[in-house]
Structures are given as C-alpha cells and as structure tokens.
C-alpha cells in the first residue's frame, strides 16, 4: 500500500469542475496512483445527494442546486467552510467504508479538540456534532473500490443558507461553526493544516506531500 499521501491545496474553486475532476481521477486511477486529499472552499451552492428528496430544499432562492453522486441528502457549501475531498483506494487499504468514515470523523474531532471544542460523532447520523448542533458534514461515494467526495467543516461562514434547507435531511437541525464555538477569530489556513495532519495520522500514512498546482490534469 502507498504510504505517502498527496495533499492538494486548491483555494476557493467552483463546485462542478471540481466534482467532475474527482470523478475522472477516481475512474482513471490505478495501483500506481497515490491517494489524495483535496483541501478547498466552494462558492455558494447546495448539493443534493443521490437519494435526496426535493422537499428538503425549502427556499434555495438565488443559490444553485446541483444533483450529485454522493450519499446523503442536501447540504450547503460556501466560503468559510473547509472542504476535504478524500480520494482513497479503500480496497487497496484493506479496510471497510465504515473504518474510513470513523477515521474522518475522528480526525475532525481531534481538530476541534485543538480549539478546546468538545465534539462527537453519532452512529445514526454521519458527521460531527457539538452538543446538538452539527459542525461538520460527511458524504462519500465508492467507485471501483475508491472513495471520493468527503467532509465539510464549518469554520467561519454565513450559516443563514442552512436555514433554507433541511440540512442532511433533518428538519430543524441546528448548524454551528468553529468561530462561534471558540468565540474568537479562526484562520482557515491553520484549520486546514491541522485537518491535514489529523487525516494523515488517522488514515495511517507515513508522510504527505503538498501540491498547489491545481487539478487541471484530471479534468
């Protein structure tokens, strides 16, 4: 198994080209390809999972809605939310999807703990929660034994658009974010670095290399 992880720092990038690049990477990768994590933000968009129900979108207004191929219901992405797309050859690692989900959730819990925010996962509802509020969402797709899509951690963003949907299909689910839980200014770059280190640790890679040259080669 590859012990080196490739981490791509992409900045704020449009959703659909990034999604299609993920699909293409997953469809064309082989045993020679290292696993990758893409760290980024998206402009405002709602994404609806494969089994998503239209009634969970209450009032999208001027925010686009895109039907995608991950699990789960509708969620919101916007600036100030840290996204990590987890492109892992699950079959090569010899682990189950539940193990991958646990590793991602535990990575998020560790990062939040660095800010003295106590968080937990729930067996009945994927993601990470602070008390009864959701701070991070998780949705994956497995194709050819490999994962794509990933996690979204609310760092310092406008949470109002979550009120225009039933987040992840749960009516009345309250969302929160790191800056509100810490009552202090939080730098996205710091959170991104901590999340990268946590994912490398929990996914048991020996090391990682960081690239900032974009994803054009996969589109």
C-alpha positions as CSV (number, residue, x, y, z in Angstrom):
1,X,0.0,0.0,0.0
2,X,1.2,3.5,-0.7
3,X,2.4,5.2,2.5
4,X,2.6,8.7,1.0
5,X,-0.4,10.9,0.6
6,X,-0.8,13.7,-1.9
7,X,-2.5,16.8,-0.5
8,X,-3.7,19.5,-2.9
9,X,-4.4,23.0,-1.5
10,X,-6.8,24.4,-4.1
11,X,-8.2,27.6,-2.6
12,X,-11.8,28.6,-3.5
13,X,-12.8,26.7,-6.6
14,X,-16.1,26.2,-8.5
15,X,-18.0,23.1,-7.4
16,X,-18.9,21.4,-10.7
17,X,-15.5,21.3,-12.3
18,X,-14.0,20.0,-9.1
19,X,-16.7,17.3,-8.8
20,X,-16.0,16.2,-12.4
21,X,-12.3,16.2,-11.7
22,X,-12.9,13.9,-8.7
23,X,-14.9,11.6,-10.8
24,X,-12.3,11.5,-13.5
25,X,-9.5,10.9,-11.1
26,X,-11.4,8.0,-9.5
27,X,-12.4,6.5,-12.8
28,X,-8.9,6.6,-14.3
29,X,-6.6,5.9,-11.3
30,X,-4.7,2.6,-11.0
31,X,-2.4,0.9,-8.5
32,X,0.4,3.3,-9.3
33,X,-1.6,6.3,-8.1
34,X,-1.1,7.6,-4.5
35,X,-4.2,8.5,-2.5
36,X,-5.0,12.2,-2.5
37,X,-6.9,14.7,-0.3
38,X,-8.1,18.0,-1.8
39,X,-8.5,20.9,0.6
40,X,-10.6,23.8,-0.6
41,X,-13.6,26.1,-0.3
42,X,-16.5,26.5,-2.7
43,X,-18.7,29.5,-3.7
44,X,-22.3,29.3,-2.5
45,X,-24.0,26.1,-3.7
46,X,-26.5,23.5,-2.5
47,X,-25.7,19.9,-3.3
48,X,-28.3,17.1,-3.3
49,X,-27.2,13.5,-2.7
50,X,-28.2,10.5,-4.8
51,X,-31.3,9.7,-2.7
52,X,-32.0,13.4,-2.0
53,X,-35.6,14.4,-1.6
54,X,-36.8,17.7,-3.1
55,X,-38.9,18.6,-0.1
56,X,-35.7,19.1,1.9
57,X,-34.9,22.2,-0.2
58,X,-37.2,24.8,1.4
59,X,-36.2,28.0,-0.4
60,X,-33.0,27.8,-2.5
61,X,-33.5,31.3,-3.9
62,X,-30.5,32.5,-5.9
63,X,-28.2,29.8,-4.7
64,X,-27.7,27.0,-7.3
65,X,-28.8,23.4,-6.6
66,X,-26.7,20.6,-8.1
67,X,-27.7,16.9,-8.0
68,X,-24.6,14.9,-7.3
69,X,-23.5,11.3,-6.9
70,X,-22.5,11.2,-3.2
71,X,-24.6,9.6,-0.4
72,X,-26.9,11.7,1.8
73,X,-29.4,14.4,1.4
74,X,-29.0,18.2,0.7
75,X,-26.2,20.3,2.2
76,X,-24.8,23.7,1.7
77,X,-21.3,24.8,0.7
78,X,-20.0,28.4,0.9
79,X,-16.9,30.5,1.6
80,X,-15.6,30.0,5.1
81,X,-16.3,26.3,5.1
82,X,-13.3,23.9,4.8
83,X,-13.9,21.0,2.5
84,X,-11.7,17.9,2.2
85,X,-12.3,15.6,-0.6
86,X,-10.9,12.1,0.4
87,X,-9.7,10.2,-2.7
88,X,-8.6,6.9,-1.2
89,X,-8.2,3.4,-2.6
90,X,-10.3,1.7,0.0
91,X,-9.8,-1.8,-1.5
92,X,-6.0,-1.4,-1.6
93,X,-6.0,-0.3,2.1
94,X,-8.0,-3.5,3.0
95,X,-10.4,-1.5,5.1
96,X,-14.2,-1.1,5.1
97,X,-16.1,2.1,4.4
98,X,-17.2,2.3,8.0
99,X,-13.5,2.3,9.0
100,X,-12.9,5.2,6.6
101,X,-15.8,7.2,7.9
102,X,-14.6,6.6,11.5
103,X,-11.2,7.9,10.6
104,X,-12.6,11.0,9.0
105,X,-14.9,11.7,11.9
106,X,-12.1,11.1,14.5
107,X,-9.8,13.5,12.5
108,X,-12.5,16.2,12.8
109,X,-13.0,15.6,16.5
110,X,-9.2,15.9,17.0
111,X,-9.0,19.2,15.1
112,X,-11.9,20.7,17.1
113,X,-10.3,19.5,20.3
114,X,-7.2,21.6,19.5
115,X,-9.5,24.6,19.8
116,X,-11.0,23.2,23.1
117,X,-14.3,22.4,21.4
118,X,-15.7,19.0,22.5
119,X,-17.3,17.2,19.6
120,X,-18.7,13.8,18.9
121,X,-19.9,11.5,16.1
122,X,-23.3,9.8,16.0
123,X,-23.9,6.3,14.9
124,X,-27.3,7.2,13.5
125,X,-26.3,10.4,11.6
126,X,-22.9,10.8,9.9
127,X,-21.0,13.9,10.7
128,X,-19.6,15.6,13.8
129,X,-21.7,17.5,16.4
130,X,-21.1,19.9,19.2
131,X,-23.9,19.2,21.7
132,X,-26.9,19.0,19.5
133,X,-25.6,21.3,16.7
134,X,-23.9,19.9,13.6
135,X,-20.5,21.4,12.8
136,X,-19.3,19.1,10.1
137,X,-21.0,17.0,7.4
138,X,-19.8,13.9,5.6
139,X,-20.8,12.3,2.4
140,X,-18.8,9.7,0.4
141,X,-19.2,7.7,-2.8
142,X,-17.3,4.5,-3.6
143,X,-16.5,3.6,-7.2
144,X,-14.0,0.9,-8.4
145,X,-13.1,0.3,-4.7
146,X,-12.1,4.0,-4.3
147,X,-13.7,6.9,-2.3
148,X,-14.4,10.4,-3.5
149,X,-16.4,13.3,-2.1
150,X,-15.6,13.8,1.6
151,X,-16.2,16.2,4.5
152,X,-17.2,19.8,5.1
153,X,-16.3,21.6,8.3
154,X,-18.0,24.9,9.1
155,X,-15.2,27.3,10.2
156,X,-16.2,30.9,9.8
157,X,-19.1,31.3,7.3
158,X,-22.6,32.7,6.8
159,X,-24.8,30.0,8.3
160,X,-28.0,31.6,7.1
161,X,-28.3,29.5,3.9
162,X,-28.6,26.3,6.1
163,X,-32.0,27.7,7.3
164,X,-33.3,27.4,3.7
165,X,-32.9,23.7,3.7
166,X,-33.4,20.7,6.0
167,X,-29.6,20.1,6.5
168,X,-28.8,16.5,5.6
169,X,-32.5,15.8,5.5
170,X,-33.2,16.7,9.2
171,X,-35.8,19.3,9.7
172,X,-34.8,21.9,12.3
173,X,-31.3,20.6,12.6
174,X,-29.2,23.5,14.0
175,X,-25.8,24.2,12.5
176,X,-22.8,25.7,14.2
177,X,-19.2,26.7,13.3
178,X,-15.8,26.8,14.8
179,X,-15.6,30.6,15.2
180,X,-18.9,30.7,17.1
181,X,-17.9,27.8,19.4
182,X,-14.5,29.4,20.2
183,X,-15.7,33.0,20.3
184,X,-12.5,34.0,18.6
185,X,-11.1,34.6,15.1
186,X,-10.1,31.4,13.4
187,X,-7.7,31.3,10.5
188,X,-8.7,28.9,7.7
189,X,-5.1,28.1,6.9
190,X,-4.5,27.0,10.5
191,X,-7.6,24.7,10.5
192,X,-6.6,23.3,7.1
193,X,-3.1,22.4,8.3
194,X,-4.5,20.8,11.5
195,X,-7.0,18.8,9.5
196,X,-4.4,17.6,7.0
197,X,-2.2,16.4,9.9
198,X,-5.1,14.6,11.6
199,X,-6.2,12.8,8.4
200,X,-2.6,11.7,7.7
201,X,-2.5,10.3,11.3
202,X,-5.9,8.6,11.4
203,X,-5.6,7.2,7.9
204,X,-2.1,5.9,8.9
205,X,0.1,7.4,6.1
206,X,3.8,7.7,6.8
207,X,4.0,11.2,5.3
208,X,2.5,13.5,2.7
209,X,3.5,16.0,0.0
210,X,1.6,19.2,-0.5
211,X,0.9,20.5,-4.0
212,X,-0.7,23.8,-5.1
213,X,-0.7,23.3,-8.9
214,X,-4.4,22.7,-9.2
215,X,-6.4,19.8,-10.7
216,X,-6.4,20.6,-14.4
217,X,-4.7,17.3,-15.2
218,X,-7.8,15.4,-14.0
219,X,-10.5,17.4,-15.8
